[in-house]
Amino acid sequence: MSNPLADMDKPDVIFCTGTNMTECHPVAATGLKKAMARGAKLIVADPRRTRLAELADVYLPIRVGSDVALLLAMAHVIEREGLVNREFIAQRTAGWEAFRKHLKEFTPAWAATICEVPAKDIEQAALHYGRGKPSGIYYTLGITEHICGVDNVQSLCNLALMTGNLGVEGGGINPMRGQNNIQGCGDCGAETFVFPGSVRIDDQAARDKFAAAYHRPDLDPGQPMTKVTALQECGKSIHAMLIDGENTVVSDPDRNHCEHALKALDHLVVVDIFMTETAKLAHVVLPATAWAETDGVVCNTERRVQRLRAAVKPPGEAQPDWWIIARIARRLGIPGFEFKTPADVFNELCSLSPTYGGL
């Protein structure tokens, strides 16, 4: 998020797209409700008429996958009506003239045929957003889990940049993350193409830094791999897999394909608090602790780091995920996993990631 959650009651105009915040982020959404109670306008773009859409001043039930057309048309109206922030554009952006010329043909009438919503509603949404002082954008997985997800987000960024709604209280581009601590997982390098701190693995200076930290002078970044690719390689180039805290069989869109792939492995280890459908396929199931049984930290959607303290003792032989992974690494003879407490893990993260430095 470019703005803190505390800003959510400050916009004059709120633009929500691909998000059902009143149900999926009910606590955070109270800020938006406060803003609306004092007169803020709400624009909602969503194929489904959600509860949030029921509250909207302008509701755009666009056709699935037509987000870019909508956002281009909104940008067209904002430029046509002179609602751009020329000082911000001159000081903080590049390529404005080319983008301005590019917008000429993308009228609300053009977008209406693609989005299947009235052109007048697109026009009204654009005028509200362009006139807001400030206007804030909020989105979630509804616009990112598409083949054009990157284009969707870039188009939202264009709206914020051309109106100067970045770096202002109540404005910004604000993705609301989908799961608890998913931001923290990404910050720790859980994505296959980055090191902790969101540094790309193909950055040679970063590779040298982490090779030294992890005692791996031969560190090879290899190729980024998605879950889809990993499942395709089960039984081929991948013979063993550890799945931690995910019920892959249920979350994967093709259950039969997923089960077949996991059964092709020579060895499957699942770390979880439940005997899930995925755990039932495992050769070894290691019981983990739940959130109330674990010491550590979480990082929420606004990157606020919060300390967690265990409230109850874990049952049976359950252990924290960090402890399980560290023990497996040590059994494999991998150096650098001599952690004794979650504080040791967090301190290492702080020493390696500028994002967490000083915490």
The 8 nearest C-alpha neighbors of each residue, nearest first, counted from 0:
[[1, 173, 2, 301, 174, 172, 3, 300],
 [0, 2, 171, 172, 173, 3, 165, 166],
 [1, 3, 0, 171, 6, 4, 173, 170],
 [4, 2, 5, 6, 301, 0, 1, 7],
 [3, 5, 6, 7, 301, 2, 27, 30],
 [4, 6, 3, 7, 8, 30, 2, 9],
 [7, 5, 169, 4, 9, 8, 3, 168],
 [6, 8, 30, 31, 4, 9, 5, 169],
 [7, 9, 34, 30, 31, 33, 6, 10],
 [8, 10, 169, 6, 7, 34, 11, 168],
 [11, 9, 169, 12, 133, 134, 135, 8],
 [10, 12, 39, 131, 133, 132, 134, 40],
 [11, 13, 134, 40, 10, 131, 39, 41],
 [14, 12, 41, 135, 134, 42, 136, 40],
 [13, 15, 42, 136, 43, 41, 135, 137],
 [16, 14, 137, 43, 138, 136, 42, 18],
 [15, 17, 44, 138, 18, 43, 45, 14],
 [16, 18, 141, 142, 45, 138, 139, 140],
 [19, 17, 139, 138, 16, 20, 141, 15],
 [18, 20, 21, 22, 23, 51, 49, 17],
 [19, 21, 24, 23, 22, 18, 28, 25],
 [20, 22, 25, 28, 19, 24, 51, 23],
 [23, 21, 20, 25, 24, 19, 50, 51],
 [22, 24, 20, 19, 25, 21, 18, 177],
 [25, 23, 20, 27, 26, 22, 21, 28],
 [26, 24, 21, 28, 22, 27, 23, 20],
 [27, 25, 28, 29, 24, 30, 21, 20],
 [26, 28, 29, 24, 25, 30, 4, 31],
 [29, 27, 25, 31, 30, 26, 21, 20],
 [28, 30, 32, 31, 27, 26, 33, 25],
 [31, 29, 8, 7, 33, 28, 32, 27],
 [30, 32, 34, 28, 8, 33, 29, 7],
 [31, 33, 29, 35, 34, 30, 36, 28],
 [34, 32, 36, 30, 31, 35, 8, 29],
 [35, 33, 8, 31, 39, 32, 36, 37],
 [34, 36, 39, 38, 32, 37, 33, 31],
 [37, 35, 33, 34, 38, 32, 39, 31],
 [36, 38, 35, 34, 39, 33, 32, 8],
 [39, 37, 35, 36, 40, 34, 11, 33],
 [40, 38, 35, 11, 34, 12, 37, 41],
 [41, 39, 12, 56, 13, 11, 35, 38],
 [40, 42, 13, 55, 56, 12, 14, 43],
 [43, 41, 14, 57, 55, 58, 56, 13],
 [42, 44, 15, 58, 16, 52, 14, 55],
 [45, 43, 59, 16, 60, 58, 15, 61],
 [44, 46, 60, 47, 17, 16, 61, 43],
 [45, 47, 60, 61, 62, 63, 48, 44],
 [48, 46, 45, 49, 60, 52, 61, 44],
 [47, 49, 52, 46, 50, 45, 53, 60],
 [50, 48, 52, 51, 47, 19, 53, 45],
 [49, 51, 53, 52, 48, 21, 54, 19],
 [50, 52, 49, 53, 54, 21, 19, 55],
 [53, 51, 49, 55, 54, 50, 48, 43],
 [52, 54, 50, 51, 55, 49, 48, 58],
 [55, 53, 52, 51, 56, 50, 41, 58],
 [56, 54, 41, 52, 57, 42, 53, 58],
 [55, 57, 41, 42, 40, 58, 54, 43],
 [58, 56, 42, 55, 124, 43, 59, 41],
 [57, 59, 43, 55, 42, 52, 44, 60],
 [58, 60, 44, 61, 43, 45, 116, 57],
 [61, 59, 46, 45, 44, 58, 47, 116],
 [62, 60, 114, 46, 59, 115, 116, 45],
 [61, 63, 114, 65, 46, 115, 64, 60],
 [64, 62, 65, 46, 61, 66, 114, 45],
 [63, 65, 66, 62, 145, 147, 67, 142],
 [64, 66, 114, 68, 62, 67, 63, 113],
 [67, 65, 69, 68, 64, 151, 70, 61],
 [66, 68, 70, 69, 151, 65, 71, 154],
 [69, 67, 71, 110, 66, 65, 70, 72],
 [68, 70, 66, 72, 67, 71, 110, 73],
 [71, 69, 73, 67, 72, 68, 154, 74],
 [72, 70, 74, 68, 73, 69, 67, 75],
 [71, 73, 75, 107, 106, 105, 69, 74],
 [72, 74, 125, 70, 76, 75, 71, 69],
 [73, 75, 71, 77, 72, 76, 158, 70],
 [76, 74, 72, 102, 78, 73, 77, 79],
 [77, 75, 79, 73, 78, 74, 80, 125],
 [76, 78, 74, 82, 80, 75, 79, 129],
 [79, 77, 81, 75, 76, 80, 83, 82],
 [80, 78, 76, 81, 77, 75, 82, 74],
 [79, 81, 77, 78, 82, 76, 126, 83],
 [82, 80, 78, 83, 79, 77, 84, 76],
 [81, 83, 77, 129, 80, 78, 84, 130],
 [82, 84, 162, 161, 81, 85, 78, 77],
 [85, 83, 162, 163, 87, 86, 161, 88],
 [86, 84, 88, 87, 83, 89, 161, 162],
 [85, 87, 89, 88, 84, 90, 163, 91],
 [86, 88, 90, 85, 84, 89, 163, 91],
 [89, 87, 85, 92, 91, 86, 90, 84],
 [90, 88, 86, 87, 91, 85, 92, 93],
 [91, 89, 87, 88, 86, 92, 85, 93],
 [90, 92, 88, 87, 89, 93, 160, 86],
 [93, 91, 88, 89, 90, 94, 95, 87],
 [92, 94, 95, 91, 88, 89, 96, 90],
 [95, 93, 97, 96, 98, 92, 99, 88],
 [94, 96, 98, 97, 93, 99, 92, 88],
 [97, 95, 99, 98, 94, 100, 101, 93],
 [96, 98, 100, 99, 95, 94, 101, 102],
 [97, 99, 101, 95, 96, 100, 94, 102],
 [100, 98, 96, 102, 101, 97, 95, 103],
 [101, 99, 97, 102, 98, 103, 96, 104],
 [100, 102, 98, 99, 103, 97, 104, 105],
 [103, 101, 75, 99, 100, 105, 104, 98],
 [104, 102, 100, 101, 105, 75, 99, 106],
 [103, 105, 102, 106, 101, 109, 75, 100],
 [106, 104, 72, 102, 103, 109, 71, 75],
 [105, 107, 72, 109, 108, 104, 75, 110],
 [106, 108, 118, 110, 72, 109, 111, 121],
 [109, 107, 111, 118, 106, 110, 112, 117],
 [108, 110, 106, 107, 111, 112, 105, 113],
 [111, 109, 107, 113, 68, 112, 108, 69],
 [112, 110, 108, 118, 114, 115, 116, 113],
 [111, 113, 115, 110, 109, 114, 108, 116],
 [114, 112, 110, 111, 115, 65, 68, 109],
 [113, 115, 61, 62, 111, 65, 116, 110],
 [116, 114, 111, 112, 113, 61, 62, 117],
 [115, 117, 111, 114, 61, 118, 59, 60],
 [118, 116, 119, 120, 111, 121, 115, 108],
 [117, 119, 107, 121, 111, 108, 120, 122],
 [120, 118, 122, 117, 121, 123, 107, 108],
 [121, 119, 123, 122, 118, 117, 124, 57],
 [122, 120, 118, 124, 119, 123, 107, 125],
 [121, 123, 119, 125, 120, 124, 118, 126],
 [122, 124, 120, 126, 125, 121, 119, 127],
 [125, 123, 121, 127, 122, 126, 120, 128],
 [126, 124, 73, 128, 122, 123, 127, 129],
 [127, 125, 129, 123, 128, 124, 130, 122],
 [128, 126, 124, 130, 125, 129, 131, 123],
 [127, 129, 125, 131, 126, 130, 134, 12],
 [128, 130, 126, 82, 127, 131, 77, 125],
 [131, 129, 127, 128, 126, 132, 82, 134],
 [130, 132, 133, 134, 11, 12, 128, 129],
 [133, 131, 11, 134, 130, 10, 12, 164],
 [132, 134, 131, 170, 10, 11, 169, 164],
 [135, 133, 12, 131, 170, 10, 13, 11],
 [134, 136, 170, 13, 171, 10, 169, 14],
 [135, 137, 14, 172, 173, 15, 171, 13],
 [138, 136, 173, 15, 174, 14, 172, 16],
 [139, 137, 174, 16, 18, 17, 15, 175],
 [138, 140, 18, 175, 141, 174, 17, 142],
 [139, 141, 143, 142, 144, 17, 177, 18],
 [142, 17, 140, 139, 143, 18, 144, 16],
 [141, 143, 17, 140, 148, 144, 151, 139],
 [142, 144, 148, 140, 145, 141, 149, 139],
 [145, 143, 140, 148, 142, 141, 146, 147],
 [146, 144, 148, 147, 143, 142, 64, 141],
 [145, 147, 148, 144, 149, 143, 64, 150],
 [148, 146, 145, 150, 149, 151, 143, 64],
 [147, 149, 143, 145, 151, 150, 146, 142],
 [150, 148, 152, 151, 147, 153, 143, 146],
 [149, 151, 153, 147, 148, 152, 154, 67],
 [152, 150, 148, 154, 149, 153, 67, 66],
 [151, 153, 155, 149, 154, 150, 156, 148],
 [154, 152, 156, 150, 155, 151, 149, 157],
 [153, 155, 157, 151, 156, 152, 150, 70],
 [156, 154, 152, 158, 157, 153, 151, 159],
 [157, 155, 153, 159, 154, 158, 160, 152],
 [156, 158, 154, 160, 155, 159, 161, 153],
 [159, 157, 155, 156, 161, 160, 74, 162],
 [158, 160, 164, 156, 162, 157, 161, 163],
 [161, 159, 163, 157, 162, 158, 156, 164],
 [160, 162, 83, 158, 163, 159, 157, 84],
 [163, 161, 83, 84, 159, 160, 164, 158],
 [164, 162, 160, 84, 87, 165, 161, 159],
 [163, 165, 159, 170, 162, 171, 167, 160],
 [166, 164, 171, 167, 163, 170, 159, 160],
 [165, 167, 164, 171, 168, 170, 1, 2],
 [168, 166, 165, 170, 164, 169, 171, 133],
 [167, 169, 170, 6, 166, 9, 2, 133],
 [170, 168, 10, 9, 6, 135, 133, 7],
 [171, 169, 135, 134, 164, 133, 167, 168],
 [170, 172, 165, 135, 1, 164, 2, 136],
 [173, 171, 136, 1, 0, 137, 135, 174],
 [172, 174, 0, 137, 136, 1, 171, 175],
 [175, 173, 138, 139, 0, 137, 176, 172],
 [174, 176, 139, 300, 138, 173, 177, 137],
 [177, 175, 300, 178, 174, 139, 181, 182],
 [176, 178, 175, 140, 139, 179, 181, 23],
 [179, 177, 181, 176, 180, 182, 300, 299],
 [178, 180, 181, 299, 177, 176, 182, 297],
 [181, 179, 183, 182, 298, 297, 299, 178],
 [180, 182, 184, 183, 178, 179, 185, 176],
 [183, 181, 185, 180, 184, 298, 300, 299],
 [182, 184, 298, 186, 180, 181, 185, 297],
 [185, 183, 181, 187, 182, 186, 189, 180],
 [184, 186, 189, 182, 188, 187, 183, 190],
 [185, 187, 183, 196, 184, 188, 195, 197],
 [188, 186, 195, 184, 185, 189, 183, 196],
 [189, 187, 195, 194, 185, 190, 186, 193],
 [188, 190, 185, 184, 187, 191, 186, 193],
 [191, 189, 188, 192, 185, 193, 194, 184],
 [190, 192, 223, 193, 224, 189, 188, 225],
 [191, 193, 223, 190, 200, 199, 194, 224],
 [194, 192, 199, 200, 198, 197, 188, 191],
 [193, 195, 188, 198, 197, 200, 196, 199],
 [196, 194, 188, 187, 197, 186, 352, 193],
 [195, 197, 352, 186, 198, 354, 194, 353],
 [198, 196, 193, 195, 194, 186, 199, 188],
 [199, 197, 193, 194, 196, 200, 195, 205],
 [200, 198, 193, 201, 202, 192, 194, 197],
 [199, 201, 193, 202, 192, 220, 194, 206],
 [200, 202, 199, 203, 220, 206, 205, 192],
 [203, 201, 205, 200, 199, 204, 206, 198],
 [204, 202, 206, 205, 201, 207, 200, 208],
 [205, 203, 207, 206, 202, 208, 209, 201],
 [204, 206, 208, 202, 203, 207, 209, 198],
 [207, 205, 203, 209, 208, 204, 210, 202],
 [206, 208, 210, 204, 205, 209, 203, 211],
 [209, 207, 205, 206, 211, 210, 204, 212],
 [208, 210, 212, 206, 211, 207, 213, 205],
 [211, 209, 215, 207, 213, 216, 212, 208],
 [210, 212, 214, 209, 208, 213, 207, 215],
 [211, 213, 209, 210, 214, 208, 215, 351],
 [212, 214, 210, 215, 211, 209, 335, 334],
 [215, 213, 211, 212, 210, 216, 334, 335],
 [214, 216, 210, 218, 217, 213, 211, 212],
 [217, 215, 210, 218, 214, 211, 207, 213],
 [216, 218, 215, 219, 210, 214, 207, 220],
 [219, 217, 215, 216, 210, 220, 206, 207],
 [218, 220, 221, 217, 206, 200, 216, 210],
 [221, 219, 200, 222, 218, 201, 206, 223],
 [222, 220, 219, 223, 200, 201, 218, 224],
 [221, 223, 224, 220, 192, 191, 219, 200],
 [224, 222, 192, 191, 221, 225, 220, 190],
 [225, 223, 228, 191, 222, 229, 226, 192],
 [224, 226, 228, 227, 229, 223, 191, 230],
 [225, 227, 229, 228, 230, 224, 231, 251],
 [226, 228, 230, 225, 229, 231, 224, 251],
 [229, 227, 231, 225, 226, 230, 224, 232],
 [228, 230, 226, 232, 231, 227, 225, 233],
 [231, 229, 233, 227, 232, 228, 260, 226],
 [230, 232, 228, 229, 233, 227, 260, 235],
 [231, 233, 235, 229, 230, 236, 237, 234],
 [234, 232, 237, 230, 235, 260, 231, 264],
 [233, 235, 263, 264, 238, 237, 232, 236],
 [236, 234, 232, 233, 237, 238, 231, 263],
 [235, 237, 232, 238, 234, 233, 229, 231],
 [238, 236, 233, 235, 232, 234, 239, 264],
 [239, 237, 264, 234, 265, 233, 236, 266],
 [240, 238, 266, 264, 267, 265, 237, 241],
 [239, 241, 267, 268, 242, 266, 238, 264],
 [240, 242, 268, 269, 267, 243, 239, 270],
 [243, 241, 269, 270, 268, 245, 240, 244],
 [242, 244, 270, 245, 269, 271, 241, 320],
 [245, 243, 271, 270, 242, 246, 272, 269],
 [246, 244, 247, 243, 242, 271, 250, 277],
 [245, 247, 277, 248, 249, 250, 275, 276],
 [246, 248, 250, 249, 245, 251, 277, 257],
 [247, 249, 277, 254, 246, 251, 250, 257],
 [248, 250, 247, 251, 246, 254, 276, 252],
 [249, 251, 247, 248, 246, 252, 245, 254],
 [250, 252, 253, 249, 247, 248, 254, 257],
 [251, 253, 254, 250, 249, 248, 257, 256],
 [254, 252, 256, 251, 255, 257, 248, 249],
 [253, 255, 257, 256, 248, 251, 258, 252],
 [256, 254, 258, 257, 253, 259, 248, 260],
 [255, 257, 259, 253, 254, 258, 260, 230],
 [258, 256, 254, 260, 255, 259, 248, 261],
 [259, 257, 261, 255, 260, 256, 262, 254],
 [258, 260, 256, 262, 257, 261, 255, 263],
 [261, 259, 257, 263, 258, 233, 262, 230],
 [260, 262, 258, 263, 264, 259, 257, 233],
 [261, 263, 259, 264, 260, 258, 280, 265],
 [264, 262, 234, 260, 261, 233, 259, 265],
 [265, 263, 238, 234, 266, 262, 261, 239],
 [264, 266, 238, 239, 263, 267, 234, 262],
 [265, 267, 239, 264, 282, 240, 238, 268],
 [268, 266, 281, 240, 282, 239, 241, 264],
 [267, 269, 241, 283, 281, 284, 282, 240],
 [270, 268, 242, 284, 278, 241, 243, 281],
 [269, 271, 243, 285, 286, 284, 244, 287],
 [272, 270, 244, 287, 273, 286, 243, 269],
 [271, 273, 287, 286, 288, 289, 274, 270],
 [274, 272, 275, 271, 286, 278, 287, 270],
 [273, 275, 278, 279, 276, 272, 271, 277],
 [276, 274, 278, 277, 273, 246, 279, 271],
 [275, 277, 279, 278, 248, 246, 274, 280],
 [278, 276, 275, 279, 246, 248, 280, 247],
 [277, 279, 275, 281, 280, 274, 276, 269],
 [278, 280, 276, 277, 281, 275, 274, 284],
 [281, 279, 278, 277, 282, 262, 276, 261],
 [282, 280, 267, 278, 283, 268, 279, 269],
 [281, 283, 267, 266, 268, 280, 284, 269],
 [282, 284, 268, 281, 285, 269, 267, 266],
 [285, 283, 269, 268, 270, 281, 278, 286],
 [284, 286, 270, 269, 287, 283, 271, 268],
 [287, 285, 317, 271, 272, 270, 284, 318],
 [288, 286, 317, 318, 272, 271, 319, 320],
 [287, 289, 319, 318, 317, 292, 313, 293],
 [288, 290, 292, 291, 293, 272, 287, 313],
 [289, 291, 292, 293, 288, 309, 294, 307],
 [290, 292, 309, 310, 289, 293, 311, 308],
 [293, 291, 309, 311, 289, 313, 290, 312],
 [294, 292, 309, 290, 291, 288, 319, 295],
 [295, 293, 308, 309, 307, 341, 292, 296],
 [294, 296, 307, 341, 306, 293, 308, 297],
 [297, 295, 306, 307, 305, 304, 298, 294],
 [296, 298, 180, 305, 304, 183, 299, 306],
 [299, 297, 304, 183, 302, 180, 303, 182],
 [298, 300, 302, 303, 301, 180, 182, 297],
 [299, 301, 176, 302, 175, 182, 298, 0],
 [300, 302, 0, 303, 299, 3, 4, 2],
 [303, 301, 299, 298, 300, 304, 182, 183],
 [302, 304, 298, 299, 301, 305, 300, 297],
 [305, 303, 298, 297, 302, 296, 299, 306],
 [306, 304, 296, 297, 298, 303, 307, 299],
 [305, 307, 296, 295, 308, 297, 304, 294],
 [308, 306, 295, 296, 294, 305, 309, 293],
 [309, 307, 294, 310, 293, 295, 306, 291],
 [308, 310, 292, 293, 294, 291, 311, 307],
 [309, 311, 291, 292, 308, 312, 293, 294],
 [312, 310, 292, 309, 291, 313, 293, 314],
 [311, 313, 292, 314, 310, 309, 293, 291],
 [314, 312, 292, 317, 288, 311, 315, 318],
 [315, 313, 317, 316, 312, 288, 292, 318],
 [314, 316, 317, 313, 286, 318, 312, 288],
 [315, 317, 314, 318, 286, 313, 287, 285],
 [318, 316, 286, 287, 288, 315, 313, 314],
 [317, 319, 287, 288, 316, 320, 322, 286],
 [320, 318, 288, 322, 287, 321, 293, 323],
 [319, 321, 323, 322, 287, 324, 318, 288],
 [320, 322, 324, 323, 319, 325, 341, 344],
 [323, 321, 325, 319, 320, 324, 326, 318],
 [324, 322, 320, 326, 325, 321, 327, 319],
 [325, 323, 327, 321, 326, 322, 328, 320],
 [324, 326, 328, 322, 336, 327, 323, 321],
 [327, 325, 329, 323, 328, 324, 322, 330],
 [326, 328, 330, 324, 329, 325, 323, 331],
 [329, 327, 331, 325, 333, 326, 330, 324],
 [328, 330, 332, 326, 331, 327, 333, 325],
 [331, 329, 327, 332, 328, 326, 333, 325],
 [332, 330, 328, 329, 333, 327, 326, 334],
 [331, 333, 329, 330, 334, 328, 327, 336],
 [332, 334, 328, 329, 331, 335, 336, 330],
 [335, 333, 336, 332, 329, 214, 213, 337],
 [334, 336, 337, 213, 333, 214, 338, 212],
 [337, 335, 325, 338, 334, 329, 328, 333],
 [336, 338, 335, 339, 325, 334, 329, 326],
 [339, 337, 336, 343, 340, 344, 325, 341],
 [338, 340, 337, 343, 341, 322, 342, 344],
 [339, 341, 342, 343, 338, 344, 322, 294],
 [342, 340, 344, 343, 295, 345, 294, 339],
 [341, 343, 345, 340, 344, 346, 295, 339],
 [344, 342, 346, 341, 340, 345, 338, 347],
 [345, 343, 341, 347, 342, 346, 348, 338],
 [346, 344, 348, 342, 347, 343, 349, 341],
 [347, 345, 349, 343, 348, 344, 342, 350],
 [346, 348, 350, 344, 345, 349, 343, 351],
 [349, 347, 345, 351, 346, 350, 352, 344],
 [350, 348, 356, 355, 346, 347, 352, 351],
 [349, 351, 347, 348, 352, 356, 346, 353],
 [352, 350, 348, 349, 347, 353, 195, 196],
 [351, 353, 196, 354, 349, 355, 348, 195],
 [354, 352, 356, 355, 196, 351, 349, 350],
 [355, 353, 352, 356, 196, 349, 186, 197],
 [356, 354, 349, 353, 352, 358, 357, 348],
 [357, 355, 349, 353, 358, 354, 352, 350],
 [356, 358, 355, 349, 350, 353, 354, 346],
 [357, 356, 355, 349, 346, 304, 345, 354]]
